């Protein structure tokens, strides 16, 4: 079992950004003393050497030495799911070729009812994000308000939803409206001027869009 915990996941983001222009694929060598990496760029002119000692982590467990190969561009996409101050936990079983990343927000949230779950599966892995109802007086922009008449579960093309998030700098909040077999509505307020809305039809079973 490999299990490590970083109090600030943003540190790994910075480490990755410092390497991925030179190196595309690399093997992370894990042992009881920590994590190390040595990789050359595609022209074999530059060498990158990385060492993260076990003492640098809040928790570090490595039952046996192993090497984990990763595409750094794919890893960067995964780490974009985390805020810089999120706690990052990485787990990998000895007999598995899958690495699990867990991001935890350090803010304590009191849950009063079930929230909204986002899940996806792709070539590089799968992800599940759960947002639970939360009303924060001190930071209203971090509040999560859920109004539900009936349970609903719909599938959408992720690339369009990703495009919609380009409007995020316009507003501190986003409103998402969903109803069975109807387009989802994503709305951002534009100060006191108005709003921008996106409409996206749900995917059907034989839709091959990604």
N, C-alpha and C positions, 0 to 999 in steps of 0.2 A: 504494500500500500504506500502510495505517495500522497502526502497531504501537507499543504503549506497555507499559511494565512498571513496576508499583508494588511496592516492597518489602513494604509492608503493605497488603493489600487492605481491611483494616478502615477505613482512611481514607476510601475511596470509600463504604463503608457509612454513615459518619457524615455525609458530604456529602449523600448521598441522603436520609437521615432529616431533615436540616435543610431540605430543599426540598419533599418529596413531600406534605406536608399542604396546601401552597399550590398546587402545580403537579402536574397529572396527566400531561400529555404535553409533551415539550419537545424542541427541536432542539439537539444538541451540535455546535457549530461547531468543526471541527478545522483547524488550520493549523500551519505550521512553528514558530510561536511558542508553541503550546499549545492548550488546549481552553477554549472560552468558551460561555456560555449566557445568554440573556435570555428570561424568560418571565413572563407575568402570570397572576394567579390567575383563577378563573372569573368573578369579579365585576368584574375589571379595576380593582381598587383598589390591589393590591399588585404590585410588580415584584421579581423575583428575578434578580440578576446574579451569575454565577459565572465565575471565571477560575482556571485551573490552568496555570501556566507550564510550558513544556517542560523547563526545568531542574529541575522538581520530581520528575521521573521518573528512574528508573535508566536507562531506555532510551526514547527517543522518536523515532519516525520517521513523518513525514507527507509523502508524495511530492507530494500536491496537496491544496489546500484542499477540504473537503467538509463537508456537514452531515448528521448522523445523527439521525434522529427516533426517540425511544424513549418507551415508556410507563413512567413511573417506578415504578409498582406492580409491573409485570412485572420490571423491573430489580431491584427489591428482593427478589423471590422468587429470582432467580438468585444474588444476592449472599449469600443465606442459606446457600448451599452451602459458603461459605468461612468458615474461622476468621479471627479478627481479625489473626493474624500470618501468614496465608498470603500468598505472593507472587502477585500478580494480573497476568496478561498479557492484553491485549486486542488482537485482530487483526481487520482488515477489508480485503478486497481492493478495489481501485478499481472493479472492474466487478461487485461483489457487493452485495446488499442485506442480507447476513447478517453479524452481528458474533459473533466467537468469543471466549469467556471461558475462560481457562485458570487454574486455581487450583493452586498448588504448595505443599506443606507443607515448611517449611524443615528439618525433621528428616530426616537421612539414614537411609534404610532399606535394609538388605541383603536382597535378594530371593533366596530359595532355590528357590521353585517358583511356578507361576502362581497368582494370587489370585482374588478374587471381583469380578465386574464388574456394576455396576448401570447400566442404560441406560433412557432414556425419551424419548419424543417427544410434544410437545404443540403447542398453538396458538402459543406464544411462542418455540418453539425445541426443541432436543434437548440431552440431557445424558448424559455417560458418566463413571462414577466407578469406578475400579479400586482395590480393597483387596488388598494383597499380604501374604503371611505375614510376620510380624514378631514377634520376642520381645525385649522391652525389659526389661532387668534393673532399670535405674534407675526406670523408670516402667511397672510391670506393667499398669496400667490402660490403657496405650496399645498393649498387645500384640494381635496378630491371629493366631489359631490356626485352621488349616484342616485338617479331617479329611474326606477324600473317598474314597468307594468307587468311584463311577461319576460321570462328568460329567452335569450336569443343567442344564436351561435351562427356566425356567417364567415365565409372565407373571402379574402380580397387579394388582389395582386399586390405584393409587397412593394414593388418598384414605384407604383403610383402613390401609395401611402408615404413612402420615403420622399417623393417629390413634394407632397403637401407640406411636409415639415419645414420646407424652405421658408414658410411664412412665420415660423416660430419667433423670430426677432421682432415681429410686429406687435406681439401681445404677451402678457404674462400668463395667460390662460388659453385653453382651447376647449371647445365644446364639440362633443362627438355624439351624433344622434343615429341610432340604429333601429331598424324594424325588419321583421322577417320578409325576405324576398324583395326588399326595397333598397335603393342606393343608400349608402352611408353618407351622412353629411358631416363635414369637418369645418368648423367655423372659428375664425380668429377675428377678434375685435380690433379695429384700427383706431385707437384712441377714442376721441369723441366724433370722429368723422364717419364711421360706418363699419364695414366688415368685409372680409374676403371669405368666400365659401367654396368648398370643393365637394363635388358629388362623384361617387364611385359605385358602380354596379357590382354586386357580389359575384364571385366566380361560381360557375356551374360545374358539375362533376366532370364533364369532358373538356373543360377549358384548359388549354395547355400553356396559358400565359404564366410567366413567373415574375 
